[in-house]
Amino acid sequence: MSGGLLTDLYELKMAASYLRHGMTGQATFSLYARKLPPGRGFLVTAGLAACLDFLEAFSFDQDDLAYLADVERLPPETVESFGRLRFTGDVWAMPEGQVVYAGEPLLEVTAPIAEAQLVETVLLNHMTFQTSVASKAARCVLAADGAELIDFAFRRTQGIDAAMAVARTTAIAGFSATSNVEAARRYGLPAVGTMAHSYIEAFRDERTAFETFALDHGRSTFLVDTYDTVAGVRAAIDVARRLHLPGTVGVRLDSGDLAQLARKARQLLDGSGLRDARILASGGLDEYAIADLVAQNAPIDAYAVGTKVGVSADAPYLDSAYKLVEYDDRPVMKLSPGKVTAPGKKQVFRGLDADVVGLRSEKAPPGHVPLLVAVMREGHRLTPAEPLAEASKRCAAALARVPEAARALHEPVPPPVRQSPSLTRLCTQVRAALAAA
């Protein structure tokens, strides 16, 4: 897909005006979250790979141009200008899986202003959604305290593209597998699945269903709560022992008092000699439910998490922004109440006590390291697409360094983010220039 029409109409109108008036200077836009959602002490970046894919392919094909001419009635010279457009800019960004806080750029785009303006909508779409989901998933990882997590969100996400993104971003956050087979194929993830209640109901009794499934597929995880959970566990044990199933079998608990049922299941499995059998829990789980089960010492080996992570249910959006910070070497800023922006190309410097947002041209403060890196130059990636395993490793390391107060599930307190003296001086200078204009 060319992607030229994947934008809001006002972006096209602004870009047309820039081109008509010969405004081809380099513009830098900064994409960031103005504030953290309620209940969040940090965010985890995701969506950069999709953004870079989009930017590399950006163009207007003949059908796009015909629509702009025939339906939107743009002048022929404007349509011709759009036909020549490609993204030729540079991108600096946080690598995926990095922890970020409010006011810190997730990425910055520098390109001729029409190009940089037209790509705003898609960049915000990818970064906002995927960062929201990755942040929710990361909180589940922290809550699970080492237990395995599996993405079960496909049937509840808001669209198929969203389901693919959820499988990928949850893997970045630390999930080990997905039920989404196409996502598993595309991203090199393990595909996992058990069985549905309908399968069990289709047989004359639960034991026959388990036995048939095991004979067809070998090692199995049996869904045991269709009728009576404890009886279901006993039926699963009987089938596993009689058939001498290879490898590790498991039982899945999907309803009821999961902590109590997990303890009973563990007792029955261990008592039958199936000490290696795994207990999988599912059913409306999120970080709060998982943390409660962990606090109860529920003997659960893995959690299948679906709806609430797939839509980031308690924080389904970010107050994200994509704002012009420099045009034609002139730093610019917005002074709207509650939405003031900081001018100039940025860098984020991470320290042990606090992060500092400064200018890209300045050196890191003592004890701090820069987080934004160059990922695209003149419209082309600087390196091949990063393996998911690398982003996941980065996320695990970043989460380990998040202060305890920011990791809290309830009333988290993020660490402070300060402006560098250089950035503060530039803000003052630009304000003064605007006041004098």
NURO-65907 format. One record per residue (C-alpha): residue number from 1; x, y, z. Coordinates in steps of 0.2 Angstrom, whole numbers, plus 5000, padded with zeros to 4 digits. Example, Ala and Ser with C-alpha at 12.3 -4.5 7.8 and 13.67 -1.06 7.14 Angstrom:
residues 2
 num    X    Y    Z
   1 5062 4978 5039
   2 5068 4995 5036
//
This chain:
residues 437
 num    X    Y    Z
   1 5000 5000 5000
   2 5007 5017 4995
   3 5000 5025 5011
   4 4998 5043 5004
   5 4979 5044 5009
   6 4982 5036 5026
   7 4980 5053 5034
   8 4968 5066 5040
   9 4961 5078 5027
  10 4968 5093 5035
  11 4985 5086 5034
  12 4983 5085 5015
  13 4976 5103 5014
  14 4991 5110 5025
  15 5004 5100 5014
  16 4996 5107 4998
  17 4997 5124 5005
  18 5016 5122 5009
  19 5019 5115 4992
  20 5009 5129 4983
  21 5019 5143 4992
  22 5036 5134 4990
  23 5038 5130 5009
  24 5051 5116 5007
  25 5062 5119 5022
  26 5066 5106 5035
  27 5054 5103 5049
  28 5056 5093 5065
  29 5041 5086 5073
  30 5042 5078 5090
  31 5030 5064 5095
  32 5027 5061 5114
  33 5014 5058 5128
  34 5009 5074 5136
  35 5005 5064 5152
  36 5004 5047 5158
  37 4987 5038 5159
  38 4979 5037 5176
  39 4986 5022 5185
  40 5002 5021 5175
  41 5020 5025 5182
  42 5029 5022 5165
  43 5026 5018 5147
  44 5035 5005 5136
  45 5038 5010 5118
  46 5032 5000 5103
  47 5026 5003 5086
  48 5043 5010 5078
  49 5045 4996 5066
  50 5028 4999 5059
  51 5032 5017 5057
  52 5048 5014 5048
  53 5039 5002 5036
  54 5026 5015 5032
  55 5039 5029 5030
  56 5049 5019 5018
  57 5034 5014 5007
  58 5026 5032 5008
  59 5019 5038 4991
  60 5003 5042 4981
  61 4999 5030 4968
  62 4988 5033 4953
  63 4972 5029 4961
  64 4976 5040 4976
  65 4980 5055 4964
  66 4964 5052 4954
  67 4954 5053 4970
  68 4962 5069 4975
  69 4959 5076 4958
  70 4941 5070 4955
  71 4933 5069 4973
  72 4943 5082 4983
  73 4945 5093 4968
  74 4963 5098 4971
  75 4971 5108 4958
  76 4981 5099 4945
  77 4998 5106 4950
  78 4995 5101 4968
  79 4990 5083 4963
  80 5006 5082 4952
  81 5016 5088 4967
  82 5009 5074 4978
  83 5013 5062 4964
  84 5032 5066 4966
  85 5032 5065 4985
  86 5041 5052 4995
  87 5047 5052 5013
  88 5065 5058 5012
  89 5068 5063 5030
  90 5077 5057 5045
  91 5070 5049 5061
  92 5078 5048 5078
  93 5068 5037 5090
  94 5068 5027 5106
  95 5071 5009 5102
  96 5056 4998 5105
  97 5055 4990 5122
  98 5062 5006 5131
  99 5054 5013 5146
 100 5048 5031 5144
 101 5039 5044 5154
 102 5028 5059 5150
 103 5036 5073 5140
 104 5050 5062 5133
 105 5050 5060 5114
 106 5046 5043 5107
 107 5052 5049 5090
 108 5057 5064 5081
 109 5055 5067 5062
 110 5065 5079 5052
 111 5060 5081 5034
 112 5053 5094 5021
 113 5038 5101 5030
 114 5025 5094 5018
 115 5032 5076 5020
 116 5033 5077 5039
 117 5016 5084 5040
 118 5008 5071 5030
 119 5014 5056 5040
 120 5008 5063 5057
 121 4992 5053 5057
 122 4999 5036 5054
 123 5014 5038 5066
 124 5003 5043 5080
 125 4991 5029 5076
 126 5005 5016 5077
 127 5015 5023 5092
 128 5000 5027 5102
 129 4991 5011 5101
 130 5006 4999 5102
 131 5014 5009 5116
 132 4998 5008 5126
 133 4997 4989 5124
 134 5015 4986 5127
 135 5014 4996 5143
 136 4999 4986 5149
 137 5007 4970 5145
 138 5023 4975 5154
 139 5013 4978 5170
 140 5006 4960 5168
 141 5024 4954 5166
 142 5029 4963 5182
 143 5014 4956 5191
 144 5016 4938 5186
 145 5033 4937 5196
 146 5041 4925 5184
 147 5026 4915 5178
 148 5024 4913 5159
 149 5012 4924 5150
 150 5003 4920 5134
 151 4993 4932 5122
 152 4975 4926 5120
 153 4968 4943 5113
 154 4965 4940 5095
 155 4946 4937 5096
 156 4944 4953 5106
 157 4955 4966 5098
 158 4948 4980 5089
 159 4952 4974 5071
 160 4964 4961 5064
 161 4978 4973 5061
 162 4977 4977 5080
 163 4978 4958 5084
 164 4994 4957 5074
 165 5001 4972 5083
 166 4995 4965 5100
 167 5004 4949 5097
 168 5020 4958 5093
 169 5020 4971 5107
 170 5016 4958 5120
 171 5031 4948 5115
 172 5041 4964 5116
 173 5035 4966 5134
 174 5039 4948 5139
 175 5025 4937 5134
 176 5032 4920 5128
 177 5019 4915 5115
 178 5002 4919 5106
 179 4987 4910 5101
 180 4987 4920 5085
 181 4994 4908 5072
 182 4997 4921 5058
 183 5006 4932 5071
 184 5016 4917 5077
 185 5021 4914 5059
 186 5025 4932 5054
 187 5035 4936 5070
 188 5043 4919 5074
 189 5033 4917 5090
 190 5027 4900 5098
 191 5009 4897 5094
 192 5000 4889 5108
 193 4982 4883 5111
 194 4971 4872 5121
 195 4953 4868 5117
 196 4936 4876 5119
 197 4921 4871 5129
 198 4912 4868 5113
 199 4924 4854 5109
 200 4921 4845 5126
 201 4902 4848 5124
 202 4902 4840 5107
 203 4907 4823 5115
 204 4895 4812 5126
 205 4906 4816 5141
 206 4922 4825 5146
 207 4933 4810 5148
 208 4930 4805 5130
 209 4933 4823 5124
 210 4950 4823 5133
 211 4955 4806 5126
 212 4950 4810 5108
 213 4960 4826 5109
 214 4975 4818 5116
 215 4975 4804 5104
 216 4974 4816 5090
 217 4987 4829 5096
 218 4998 4820 5110
 219 5004 4831 5124
 220 4989 4842 5128
 221 4983 4855 5140
 222 4965 4850 5145
 223 4951 4863 5149
 224 4944 4857 5165
 225 4930 4868 5170
 226 4916 4865 5157
 227 4906 4855 5170
 228 4914 4852 5187
 229 4932 4858 5188
 230 4938 4846 5201
 231 4930 4831 5192
 232 4938 4839 5176
 233 4955 4838 5183
 234 4953 4820 5189
 235 4947 4816 5171
 236 4963 4824 5164
 237 4974 4815 5176
 238 4966 4798 5171
 239 4968 4801 5152
 240 4986 4807 5154
 241 4991 4792 5164
 242 4981 4779 5154
 243 4988 4785 5137
 244 5006 4789 5144
 245 5006 4805 5135
 246 5024 4811 5130
 247 5030 4827 5137
 248 5022 4839 5150
 249 5003 4839 5151
 250 4993 4853 5158
 251 4976 4859 5164
 252 4968 4875 5161
 253 4957 4884 5173
 254 4945 4897 5165
 255 4932 4901 5178
 256 4928 4901 5197
 257 4940 4904 5212
 258 4956 4902 5202
 259 4968 4902 5217
 260 4957 4889 5227
 261 4955 4878 5211
 262 4974 4879 5207
 263 4978 4873 5224
 264 4966 4859 5222
 265 4972 4854 5205
 266 4990 4855 5210
 267 4986 4843 5225
 268 4978 4831 5213
 269 4991 4832 5200
 270 5005 4829 5212
 271 4996 4815 5221
 272 4995 4806 5205
 273 5013 4808 5200
 274 5011 4821 5188
 275 5022 4834 5197
 276 5028 4841 5180
 277 5010 4845 5174
 278 5007 4864 5172
 279 4992 4874 5177
 280 4987 4887 5165
 281 4974 4901 5171
 282 4963 4912 5159
 283 4947 4921 5160
 284 4947 4940 5161
 285 4964 4942 5168
 286 4975 4958 5169
 287 4989 4964 5180
 288 4978 4967 5195
 289 4970 4949 5194
 290 4987 4941 5191
 291 4995 4951 5206
 292 4980 4945 5217
 293 4983 4927 5212
 294 5002 4929 5215
 295 4999 4936 5232
 296 4988 4921 5237
 297 5002 4910 5232
 298 4991 4901 5219
 299 5002 4887 5211
 300 4999 4894 5193
 301 5013 4891 5180
 302 5006 4902 5166
 303 4993 4915 5163
 304 4983 4917 5146
 305 4979 4935 5145
 306 4966 4942 5132
 307 4954 4956 5131
 308 4960 4968 5145
 309 4978 4968 5137
 310 4972 4968 5119
 311 4963 4984 5121
 312 4973 4991 5136
 313 4956 4991 5145
 314 4959 5003 5159
 315 4970 5015 5148
 316 4965 5013 5130
 317 4974 5028 5123
 318 4988 5040 5127
 319 4987 5059 5127
 320 5000 5059 5113
 321 5005 5073 5102
 322 5015 5076 5086
 323 5021 5094 5087
 324 5032 5105 5076
 325 5047 5110 5086
 326 5058 5118 5072
 327 5056 5124 5055
 328 5069 5130 5043
 329 5082 5131 5057
 330 5070 5141 5067
 331 5065 5134 5084
 332 5046 5135 5087
 333 5034 5132 5101
 334 5016 5132 5106
 335 5010 5142 5120
 336 4992 5135 5122
 337 4987 5133 5140
 338 4990 5116 5146
 339 4998 5111 5129
 340 5014 5121 5129
 341 5028 5113 5119
 342 5047 5114 5120
 343 5056 5120 5105
 344 5071 5112 5096
 345 5077 5094 5092
 346 5078 5084 5108
 347 5087 5071 5116
 348 5082 5061 5132
 349 5096 5057 5145
 350 5093 5044 5157
 351 5101 5044 5174
 352 5099 5034 5190
 353 5089 5048 5199
 354 5080 5056 5185
 355 5078 5058 5166
 356 5083 5075 5158
 357 5075 5081 5142
 358 5088 5092 5133
 359 5093 5097 5116
 360 5100 5084 5104
 361 5116 5095 5101
 362 5121 5095 5120
 363 5132 5082 5129
 364 5124 5070 5141
 365 5124 5076 5159
 366 5136 5067 5171
 367 5130 5050 5175
 368 5117 5050 5161
 369 5115 5041 5144
 370 5106 5046 5128
 371 5091 5036 5123
 372 5086 5043 5106
 373 5096 5035 5092
 374 5096 5039 5073
 375 5085 5025 5064
 376 5082 5033 5047
 377 5091 5044 5036
 378 5085 5051 5019
 379 5070 5040 5020
 380 5079 5024 5022
 381 5082 5013 5038
 382 5100 5014 5044
 383 5100 4995 5050
 384 5089 4980 5046
 385 5073 4978 5056
 386 5077 4972 5074
 387 5073 4955 5080
 388 5059 4954 5092
 389 5071 4945 5104
 390 5082 4961 5105
 391 5067 4972 5109
 392 5061 4960 5122
 393 5078 4959 5130
 394 5079 4978 5131
 395 5062 4979 5139
 396 5067 4966 5152
 397 5082 4976 5157
 398 5073 4993 5156
 399 5059 4986 5168
 400 5072 4980 5180
 401 5078 4998 5182
 402 5061 5006 5184
 403 5059 5013 5202
 404 5048 5003 5214
 405 5036 5018 5216
 406 5034 5019 5197
 407 5031 5000 5195
 408 5017 5000 5208
 409 5000 4994 5202
 410 4990 5006 5212
 411 4994 5025 5213
 412 5011 5023 5205
 413 5023 5038 5206
 414 5034 5040 5190
 415 5052 5047 5193
 416 5055 5066 5189
 417 5058 5072 5171
 418 5068 5088 5171
 419 5073 5100 5157
 420 5091 5103 5154
 421 5097 5121 5157
 422 5100 5123 5138
 423 5082 5118 5134
 424 5076 5130 5147
 425 5086 5144 5140
 426 5079 5140 5122
 427 5061 5140 5129
 428 5064 5157 5137
 429 5072 5164 5121
 430 5058 5158 5110
 431 5044 5165 5122
 432 5053 5182 5122
 433 5054 5182 5103
 434 5035 5177 5101
 435 5030 5191 5113
 436 5040 5204 5104
 437 5033 5199 5087
//
